[in-house]
Amino acid sequence: MLKPADIFCTGMILQKEKPVSVWGTADPGNRITVRLQGKKAEAKADGSGKWLVMLPPLSASFSETMEITDGTEKVIIDNVAVGEVWLAGGQSNMEYQMYYDAEKQKEMEREPDLYIRQFTVPEISWEGEEKKYDFSRFGFWRSCSGEDLEYFSAVGYYFARKLRESTDVPIGIVNCSCGGTRACCWMTEETILASGGEPWLTDYAEALAGVDIQTESQAYRENPANAYTDPFHDAENSRVLYPGLSREQQEKLAKGLPGRVTGASHPWRPAGVFYTMLRKVIPYSVRGVLFYQGESDAPHADLYERMLIGLISLWRKEWGEVLPFFLVQLAPFEHWIIESGEHYPELRRAQERVSQEIPGVWLASSGDAGMRWDIHPKRKRKVGERLALLAEKHIYGEDILCDAPCICDAYQTDGGIILSFTNATGLSVKGERIKAMQLIASGSPLPEESYCTELSGNTVRIRLSEAREVSEIRFAQTPYYEINLYNEAGIPALPFKITDIRKREEEKEK
C-alpha cells in the first residue's frame, strides 16, 4: 500500500531552493514517482517497502498539488505551498503553545495568515503509542487561523509571523519539542557517550536498578494519563502554565511531587524522543533549526557545552548538511515548584560558548524575557522575534542589527574601567543605572554608590568614587536578574564575567 510519511499531507509547506526529500512506504519493489511544479523524481521501494525520492529545488509558491504514484496507486496532496521551513526543537518553553501565551487574544483578533503553518510532531514516547491512543490533534499541518493558532508553539509562531513579513513567502514550522527533555533525550546513545554524557546514562541505569522493566513499561503504557493526546483538556495543568501559580501554591504542590521519574517508556529517558519523535521528520528539508532547551540539563550543567555540541553535530549528520542553529539563551529564573535556576548561569555560559565556537550557530538573548518565580515566561513574542532577526541577517542577508551586545574587552584607566562591546550600536540604559552588574574588589562586591557608569558609542565607562583594584566584573551572573542595557535594536546585552582586569591592561600596553 502506497503511503507517504505523515508530514506529507494537505497544507504542507516545503522548503524552497533546496532539494526536497519525500519518503514513505509502498509494496516492496514498486517504483515511486513524485511530481510537483512540473518536476519529478523516482525511487524504488526497498525490500521492507521503504522509499525516498529527492525532488529538485523548488520555487516559492502558494498553491501546488503533489502527485505520488507507484504504478498501481496514486496519492494526491493539495494546498501545498513552497517557502521557508524551520524546525522548532527543545523542551517546554519551545513547546509552550499560543493557547497559554499572554498575548493570545491579541493575535487571534488579527487577520489570519493562511501561509503561516505548523506541523506538530506527536509526543510519542514509545513505539506503537500512536496506535493505542488518539493523537489525532497532531501530525498534520495547521494554519494560524481560529483555534488552530492555539496549537502553535508561541516562539515558533512569533518567529514565523515576523519572518513572513520580511520574506513574503510561506513560512512553515515543524514543531518537534517535548517538555522536560534534556539534550541527551534528542541524541543517540553513541553520540551521548562521545559527547561526555556517560553520567546521564549512569543516572538512568541507577533509576532502573531493581525495577522490573517489563512490568514498569507495561504499567506506564497502560495509563492513559501518560499519553500526551490533548494538551488543553487538563484545567489544573492549564492553570499551572497560564496565568501560573503563586509562590504559596507552588510550595503546596511541590510537597506532593516525587521529583523527576524516568522509566523505560518515559520521554525523558536518554535517546528516547530522538527515535520516537525526531526520526519521524528526518530528513524533511528545512532551512535551519530553532532550539530552546537546557533547563532540564541543570543536574549536569558542567556537561552541557559538550552535549549541545554533540547534538548539533548529530542533527547535521542526520540531515546531511550543516544546518544553521539558532539557540535561545535561558531566561532569568530563580525557582518554580521543584525546579531551581541555581545552575542557569553555567548553562547560559555554555550556550554562549557554543554559539561562539561552532560555525553556523547563533544565540538569541532572552535577558529581559524571564520570570523570577516561573520557569515558563508567559510572553514569547520577544524571543520569537529576536530569532527572526537573527535569521533575517545571518540566513537571508539583510543588513540589520540582530545580535545581542557582547563584551569583547575590559581594561583599567586612570579614570576607572572601560568595557567594550560588539553589536552595540546605540548602546543605552533604560533607567538611571545599569542593573545586574557587580564589581568585585578584595573579594567582596562594591556598593552601588561607590561607582557610576557612562555610555559612549559601544563602550561603558565605570568611574570609581575612590581608587580600588577591581578584580572581577559580573553582569547578569545570578539565576534571576533584571537587565536594562540594550542596543538600538532593543536587544539586551548577554551575561558576562570579567576577571584579571590588570592582566588585560598589561597585555594591551604591550
C-alpha positions in Angstrom: 0.0 0.0 0.0 1.3 3.4 -1.0 1.7 5.8 1.9 3.8 8.9 2.2 5.2 9.8 5.7 2.7 11.7 7.8 4.3 15.1 7.3 3.5 14.9 3.6 -0.2 15.9 3.7 -2.7 18.6 2.8 -1.5 22.1 3.7 2.2 21.2 4.0 4.9 23.8 3.3 8.1 22.6 1.5 11.5 24.3 1.6 12.3 26.4 -1.4 15.5 26.4 -3.4 16.9 23.2 -1.8 16.5 19.6 -2.8 13.3 18.2 -1.2 13.2 14.8 0.4 9.9 12.9 0.1 9.6 9.4 1.6 7.1 6.8 2.8 6.2 3.1 2.3 4.8 1.0 -0.5 4.9 -2.6 -1.6 8.5 -3.8 -1.9 10.0 -3.3 -5.3 7.4 -0.8 -6.6 8.8 2.2 -8.4 7.7 5.5 -6.8 7.2 8.7 -8.8 6.7 12.1 -7.2 5.6 15.2 -9.2 5.4 18.8 -8.2 5.9 22.1 -10.1 6.4 20.2 -13.3 9.4 18.4 -11.8 9.6 14.7 -10.9 11.8 12.3 -9.0 11.7 8.5 -8.8 12.9 5.8 -6.5 12.3 2.1 -5.9 10.8 0.8 -2.6 13.3 -1.5 -0.9 12.7 -5.0 0.5 10.9 -3.6 3.6 8.8 -1.2 1.5 10.6 2.0 2.4 11.3 4.6 -0.3 12.8 8.1 -0.5 13.0 10.4 -3.5 14.8 13.8 -3.9 12.9 16.4 -5.8 15.0 19.1 -7.4 14.9 22.6 -5.8 11.5 24.3 -6.0 10.5 27.9 -6.4 8.4 29.7 -3.8 4.7 29.3 -4.4 1.4 29.4 -2.6 -0.7 26.7 -4.1 0.6 23.5 -5.6 -0.5 19.9 -5.9 1.8 17.0 -5.3 1.2 13.6 -7.0 2.7 10.4 -5.8 2.3 7.2 -7.7 3.7 3.6 -7.6 2.2 2.3 -10.8 -1.0 1.0 -9.2 -2.0 3.6 -6.6 -1.9 7.4 -6.6 -1.8 9.9 -3.7 -2.8 13.5 -4.4 -1.8 16.1 -1.9 -3.5 19.5 -2.3 -2.9 23.0 -0.9 0.9 22.6 -1.0 3.0 25.7 -0.5 6.7 26.3 -1.0 8.6 28.8 1.1 10.8 28.7 4.2 10.7 25.9 6.7 12.2 25.8 10.1 12.5 23.0 12.7 11.5 24.2 16.2 13.1 21.9 18.8 13.7 21.8 22.6 11.6 21.4 25.7 8.6 23.1 27.3 9.5 26.8 26.5 9.6 25.9 22.8 6.6 23.6 23.1 4.7 26.3 25.0 1.5 26.8 22.9 -0.1 30.0 21.9 -3.1 28.8 23.9 -1.1 29.9 27.0 0.6 33.0 25.7 -0.3 36.2 27.4 -0.9 37.9 24.0 -3.0 35.1 22.5 -6.2 37.1 22.3 -4.5 39.9 20.5 -3.1 37.5 18.0 -6.4 35.7 17.5 -8.0 39.0 16.6 -5.5 39.7 13.9 -6.4 38.8 10.3 -5.2 35.2 10.0 -2.3 34.4 7.6 -3.0 31.1 5.9 0.6 30.9 4.8 2.0 30.5 8.2 1.6 26.8 9.1 2.8 24.4 11.7 3.2 20.6 11.7 3.4 19.3 15.3 5.2 16.0 15.7 3.1 13.9 18.1 4.8 13.5 21.5 5.3 9.7 21.2 7.4 8.3 23.9 7.3 4.6 22.9 6.9 2.8 19.6 3.3 1.9 19.0 1.9 4.5 21.3 0.2 6.3 18.4 -1.8 3.1 17.7 -3.0 2.7 21.3 -4.1 6.3 22.0 -5.7 9.1 19.9 -3.1 11.6 18.7 -5.4 13.0 16.0 -4.9 16.6 17.3 -1.3 16.4 16.0 0.6 15.0 13.0 -0.9 17.4 10.3 -0.4 20.9 9.1 -2.4 23.7 10.7 -2.6 27.3 9.5 -2.6 30.0 12.2 -6.4 30.7 12.0 -9.0 30.4 14.6 -8.5 27.8 17.2 -5.7 26.2 15.1 -3.5 29.1 16.3 -3.8 27.8 19.9 -1.7 24.7 19.0 1.2 26.7 17.6 4.5 26.9 19.5 4.3 30.5 20.7 8.0 31.0 20.0 7.6 29.4 16.6 4.5 31.5 15.7 6.1 34.9 16.6 9.2 33.8 14.6 7.1 32.8 11.6 5.0 36.0 11.8 8.0 38.3 11.6 9.8 36.2 9.0 6.7 36.1 6.9 6.6 39.9 6.8 10.2 40.2 5.7 10.3 37.4 3.2 6.8 37.5 1.7 6.9 33.7 1.2 5.0 30.9 3.0 6.6 30.0 6.4 6.4 26.5 7.8 7.3 25.5 11.4 8.0 21.8 12.1 7.4 21.7 15.9 9.4 18.8 17.4 9.6 19.6 21.1 8.8 17.9 24.3 8.5 19.4 27.8 11.2 18.3 30.4 13.6 16.8 27.9 17.3 17.1 28.3 19.7 17.4 25.4 20.6 13.6 25.8 16.9 12.8 25.0 17.4 14.1 21.5 20.6 12.2 20.8 21.7 8.6 20.1 23.3 6.6 22.8 26.6 6.6 20.8 26.5 10.4 20.5 25.8 10.8 24.2 28.9 8.7 25.1 31.0 10.5 22.5 29.9 13.9 24.0 30.9 13.0 27.5 27.3 12.2 28.6 28.0 9.0 30.4 26.7 10.4 33.7 23.3 10.8 32.1 23.3 7.1 31.1 24.6 6.2 34.6 21.8 8.2 36.2 19.3 6.4 34.0 20.7 3.0 34.8 20.6 3.7 38.5 17.0 4.9 38.3 16.1 1.5 36.8 18.2 -0.6 39.2 16.0 -3.1 40.9 13.0 -2.3 38.7 11.2 -4.9 36.7 11.4 -3.0 33.4 8.8 -5.0 31.6 6.3 -4.5 34.4 7.2 -0.8 34.7 6.8 -0.2 31.0 3.5 -2.0 30.8 2.1 0.0 33.7 3.3 3.2 32.1 1.9 2.3 28.7 -1.5 1.2 30.1 -2.0 4.5 31.9 -3.8 6.9 29.5 -2.7 9.9 31.7 0.8 9.3 30.3 -0.3 9.8 26.7 0.0 13.4 25.6 -3.0 13.5 23.4 -4.9 16.7 24.3 -2.7 19.5 25.7 -5.6 21.7 26.9 -8.1 19.3 28.5 -6.5 19.4 31.9 -7.7 22.5 33.7 -5.1 22.2 36.5 -2.3 21.9 34.1 -3.5 24.9 32.2 -3.6 26.9 35.4 0.0 26.0 36.0 1.0 27.2 32.6 -1.2 30.3 32.5 -1.6 32.5 34.4 0.7 30.5 36.7 0.9 29.7 40.4 1.7 31.9 43.3 4.8 31.0 45.5 2.4 29.6 48.1 0.6 27.5 45.6 3.9 26.2 44.2 5.2 25.2 47.7 2.0 23.3 48.4 2.1 21.5 45.0 5.8 20.7 45.5 5.1 18.7 48.7 3.2 16.1 46.7 5.6 15.6 43.8 8.0 12.7 43.7 10.6 14.6 41.5 11.7 13.5 38.1 10.9 9.9 37.2 12.4 8.4 34.1 11.3 4.9 33.2 11.9 2.8 30.2 8.9 4.2 28.3 9.2 7.8 29.6 10.1 10.6 27.1 12.8 11.9 29.4 15.0 8.8 29.1 18.3 9.2 27.2 17.9 8.8 23.4 14.1 8.4 23.9 12.5 11.1 21.8 15.3 11.1 19.2 13.9 7.8 17.9 10.2 8.3 18.7 9.9 11.9 17.5 12.8 13.4 15.7 13.4 10.4 13.5 9.9 10.8 12.2 10.8 14.1 10.4 14.3 13.3 9.3 15.3 14.3 6.6 12.4 16.7 5.9 14.0 19.7 4.1 14.3 22.7 6.3 16.3 26.0 6.3 17.5 25.6 9.8 16.8 24.9 13.5 15.3 27.0 16.3 16.4 25.4 19.6 15.1 26.4 23.1 16.3 23.9 25.6 18.7 23.5 28.6 16.5 24.0 31.7 16.5 20.2 32.4 20.2 19.8 32.0 20.8 21.6 35.3 21.8 18.3 37.2 24.9 18.0 34.9 25.3 21.6 33.8 29.1 21.1 33.5 28.4 18.7 30.6 26.0 20.9 28.7 28.5 22.5 26.4 29.8 19.2 25.1 26.2 17.7 24.9 24.9 20.7 22.9 27.8 20.5 20.5 27.2 16.7 20.1 23.5 17.3 19.5 24.2 19.9 16.8 26.7 17.6 15.1 24.4 14.7 15.2 21.4 16.6 13.7 23.6 18.0 11.0 24.8 14.5 10.2 21.3 13.1 10.1 20.1 15.8 7.7 23.3 15.5 5.7 24.1 19.3 5.8 25.4 22.0 8.1 22.0 23.2 9.3 22.0 26.7 10.9 21.1 26.6 14.6 19.6 29.5 16.5 19.8 28.9 20.3 17.7 30.7 22.9 19.8 31.6 26.0 17.9 30.6 29.1 15.8 33.4 30.5 16.2 34.8 34.1 14.7 32.5 36.6 15.1 31.6 40.2 12.6 28.9 41.4 9.4 27.1 40.2 7.7 24.3 42.1 10.7 21.8 42.4 12.9 23.4 39.7 15.7 25.7 40.6 17.7 28.2 38.5 20.9 27.6 40.5 22.8 26.3 37.6 21.4 28.6 35.0 24.5 31.0 34.9 26.6 28.0 33.9 24.1 26.8 31.3 24.0 30.2 29.8 27.8 30.4 29.5 27.8 27.0 27.8 25.2 28.2 25.3 27.2 31.4 24.5 30.4 29.4 24.1 28.8 27.0 21.7 27.5 30.0 19.6 31.0 31.4 19.5 32.9 28.2 18.8 30.7 26.4 16.3 30.2 27.9 12.9 26.6 28.4 11.8 25.3 28.7 15.4 23.8 32.0 16.8 22.4 33.0 20.2 19.2 34.9 20.9 19.1 36.9 24.1 16.2 36.5 26.5 17.7 38.6 29.3 14.5 40.7 29.6 12.0 37.9 28.9 12.1 35.8 32.1 10.1 35.5 35.3 11.6 35.1 38.8 9.1 32.5 40.1 8.1 30.8 36.9 10.2 28.6 34.6 7.7 29.3 31.7 7.7 33.0 30.8 4.2 33.9 29.6 5.2 36.3 26.8 7.1 34.7 24.0 7.0 37.5 21.4 10.4 38.9 22.2 12.1 35.5 21.9 10.4 34.6 18.6 11.0 38.0 17.0 14.7 38.0 18.0 15.2 34.6 16.5 13.6 36.0 13.3 16.0 39.0 13.4 18.9 36.6 13.5 17.6 34.6 10.6 16.9 37.8 8.6 20.6 38.8 8.8 22.6 35.6 9.0 20.5 33.5 6.6 18.7 35.9 4.4 21.3 38.6 4.2 19.5 41.7 5.5 21.8 44.5 6.7 20.3 44.8 10.2 21.4 44.8 13.8 20.2 41.5 15.2 22.8 40.1 17.6 22.9 40.9 21.3 25.6 43.3 22.7 28.5 41.1 23.8 31.5 42.1 26.0 34.8 42.0 24.0 37.3 43.9 26.1 37.8 45.4 29.6 40.8 47.4 30.8 41.6 49.9 33.5 42.5 53.5 33.1 43.3 56.3 35.5 39.6 57.2 35.5 38.3 53.7 36.1 37.4 50.8 33.8 36.4 50.7 30.2 34.1 47.9 28.9 33.8 47.5 25.1 31.0 45.6 23.4 30.3 44.2 19.9 26.9 44.5 18.4 26.4 47.6 20.5 25.3 50.4 18.1 23.1 52.8 20.0 24.1 51.2 23.4 21.8 52.7 26.0 20.5 52.1 29.5 16.8 52.1 30.3 16.8 53.7 33.7 19.2 55.6 35.9 22.0 53.0 36.2 23.0 49.6 34.8 21.2 46.8 36.6 22.5 43.3 37.3 26.2 44.5 37.5 28.6 43.7 40.3 32.2 45.0 40.8 34.3 42.8 43.0 37.3 44.2 45.0 39.2 42.4 47.7 36.8 39.5 47.4 33.6 41.5 48.0 31.1 43.4 45.9 31.4 47.1 45.9 28.3 49.1 46.9 26.5 50.6 44.0 27.0 54.1 45.3 30.8 53.7 45.0 30.8 53.8 41.2 28.8 55.2 38.3 28.7 54.4 34.6 28.8 56.5 31.4 28.0 55.2 27.9 29.8 56.3 24.8 29.4 54.6 21.5 30.0 50.9 22.1 31.6 51.3 25.5 30.7 51.6 29.1 33.0 53.6 31.3 32.9 52.8 35.0 34.0 55.6 37.3 35.0 54.7 40.8 34.5 57.2 43.7 37.9 56.2 45.1 40.8 54.2 43.8 40.1 50.5 44.1 41.7 47.5 42.4 38.7 45.8 40.8 39.4 42.1 40.3 36.2 41.0 38.7 33.1 42.4 37.0 29.9 40.4 36.9 26.9 41.1 34.7 23.8 39.0 35.0 25.6 36.2 36.8 22.7 35.2 39.0 19.9 32.8 38.2 17.4 35.6 38.0 18.3 39.2 37.1 16.7 42.3 35.7 18.5 43.8 32.7 18.3 47.2 31.1 21.4 47.5 28.9 20.3 47.5 25.2 21.5 48.2 21.7 19.4 50.3 19.3 17.6 47.1 18.0 16.2 46.7 21.5 18.2 43.6 22.2 19.6 43.2 25.8 23.3 42.5 26.5 24.5 39.0 27.1 25.6 38.0 30.6 29.4 38.1 31.2 32.1 37.7 33.9 35.4 39.5 33.5 38.4 38.5 35.7 42.0 39.6 36.0 41.4 43.0 34.6 45.0 44.2 35.4 46.4 41.5 33.2 44.3 42.6 30.3 45.6 46.1 30.7 49.2 44.9 30.6 48.6 42.9 27.5 47.0 45.9 25.9 50.0 48.1 26.6 52.4 45.6 25.2 
